[in-house]
Amino acid sequence: MSRWLCDALKSATLVLVLVLSLAGCGDSAKLEPLPVDATVLAFGDSLTSGVGVGVEQSYPAVLARELGLSVVNAGLPGEISADGRARLATMLEQHKPNLVLLCHGGNDFLRGLPLGETEKNLRYMVTQAQSYGVGVVLIGVPKLGIWGKTPDIYARIAEDFKIPLDDKTLGELETDPAMKSDPVHLNERGYQKLAEGITVLLKKSGAIAR
């Protein structure tokens, strides 16, 4: 085997290892175990508030039942990330959570707002929560389309802040008509599946016992 080919194979192997490492960063990020009296703040827009179902079928309500913890539904329908950025501090002060589930950006995408601005706002919210000593889980929101692709901004943020990321579950649900109540929002089964996906991630991250 020529030296050129050996060098090429080594380079390709290194790139593959790096890609796989980055792809799993959100799954391997760790959180402090939640105490039994923990409060979880589910912060976001209509996908958090539970548009399309009753409040008891929203993903925060399902998650509260599954985890046996207090999960505050701080979802505000129609909110863009810039407004979420301005609202988060009040929610942190009011509820003093142990963990924030951040699911934001969908309305930015629907309005065609610049991805760079959405990323900046999400980074600010993560930084703000962490400044309060609060752990953060990031939930990636896909752009509407047949592939349900989640923008790369979520993976970059999760990698930079070393926080758990679920950038698959919503993408899969948003491309499955059986899981939706309208073109944007989930139905009861969809919100149940979202809560289940978050539960799996919380277990992987060490926030709750397996």
N, C-alpha and C positions, 0 to 999 in steps of 0.2 A: 504494500500500500504506500502511495506517495506521501511525502510530508505534507503537501498541499491538502490532500484528501483528509489526512489525519486532523490537520488544523481545522478544516471545515466541519468535520464531524464533532470535534470538541466544542466548536462555537455553537453549532446547532443544539447540542446537548445542553449547553449552558443556558441558551435562550429558552429551551423547553422547561428546564427546571425553574427558571425565573418566572415564566408565565404561570406555571402551576402553583408556584408559591404565592404569587399575587392573587391568583384566582381564589385561593382558599383563605385569604387573610381575614375576611369577615367572619368565616366560620370558626376560626381558631382564636379570635380575640376573646379575652377573658373579662369577666365582671366579678365584683365582690358578691358573695352569697347574700341573697335578700333575707332580712329577718322575718320572723313569722308575722310581725305587725307592720310589714312594709306597705308603703303607698307607691303605686305605679301611676305615672302621669302619661296617658295616651294623648299625644299632642298632634294635631293635624287639621285636615279639612273635612269634607263630607264623607270621605272613606273612613274616617275615624268616628265621626258623629253617628254614622250608620244610615245615611239616606238610602231609602229603598226598603227599609224594614223598621219594626218598632225598636225602641231604645233597648229592650232586653235582648234583642237579636244582634245588636251592634257588636263589633269584634271586642271592644273593651269589656262589655258585659259578659260575653262568652268567656273571655280570658279570666275575668274575676272569678267566675264559677269554677273554671278548670284549675286555677292556681290556689284558690282559697285566700286570695289577697284583695286588698282594696285597690281597684283600678279606676282612676278618675277619667271620665270621658271629656277631654278638652278639645273636641273636634268642632270646627266652625265652618259650616258649608260656604263655599265660594271664596274662601280666604286664599290669597296668594302668599308666597313665602315672605315677601317684604312686610306684610301685615302680621304674619305669624312671628316674625322676628321682633316686631314691636310689642307683641302680646305675651311672649313667653315669660318674661321676667315677672309679670303679675301672677301668672299661674304658678311659677316656682315659689314665689313669696307666699301665696295663698295656701298651697297644698303641701309644701315642703316634702316633695317626693324623694324616694330612694333611687328611683329609676325613671328615665324618660324614654318612651317609645316615640320616635320622631318619624312621622309619615307625612311628608309635605312635598310640594312641587307640582302636583297634578294640574292645578288651576293655572300655574305659570305656563305649562305646556299647552293647555287648551287655548290660552290667549296669545300664544306665540311670543312670550317674553324671552329675552336673551338667556341662554343657558348659563352664561357666566354670572349673571345677576342671581339666578336661582342658586348656583353653587355658593356664591358669596354669602347669601342669606342663610343657607343651611349650615355653612361653616360657622357663622356667627352664633347660630342657635346651639350648636354642639359646644362651642367654646363657652357660651353663657351657662349652659347646664353644668358643665364640668367646673366652672368657677364657683358654683354653689356646692361642689363636692358630690354631684349627682352623676351616676352612670347613664350612658346613652346607648340605645339600640336604634340603628338606622334602618328604615324600611323603604326600599327603593320603589318608586312609582314609575310605571312604564308610560311612554308616549302612546296615545291611541293608534292602533294599526293592527294589521293581521298578524304581526310577529310578536307584539307585546314586549318590545325591547326596552329595557331600562337604561337610561342614559348613563354614560361612564362616570358622570360626576359623583354618583353615589359610591362607586368602588374607590375612587380617588379619596373621597372624604374618609371613608372607613379605614383605608390604608394609612392615611396621614395621622388620624386620631387614634388608631388601633382600637376601634370599636366594632362590635358585632354588626353584621349587615345581612339582611334578607333582601336580595335583589332578584329573586326568582318567583316567589309565591304570587305576588300581585300580577306579575306578567302572565303567569299561567292562568290565573283566574279571569283576567280581563280579556283573554282570547277564547274563553269557554262560555258560550251563550247560556249553558245550563246553570252557570254560577252567577248570572247577572239579572238585575231587576230592570235595567234600562241600559242604554249604550255605554254609560260610564260607571254606574254603581252596581254593587253586588247585591245578591239576594241572601236569604237566610243561610243557605248552604255555603255560599261564597264567603260570608263573614265568619262562619264556623271554620272553614278551611284556612282562612287568614289567621285566625286565633290559634289554630293547631300549628301552623307554620312558625308562628312567633314562639309558641311554647317549646317547640323542638330547638329553636335557636337559643332560648334562655337556658335550656338544659345543657346544650353544647358549651355555652359560655360560662357555665358554673353558677349562674344567678339563682337557679333553683335546682333541687336535688333531682337526679334522674329517676 
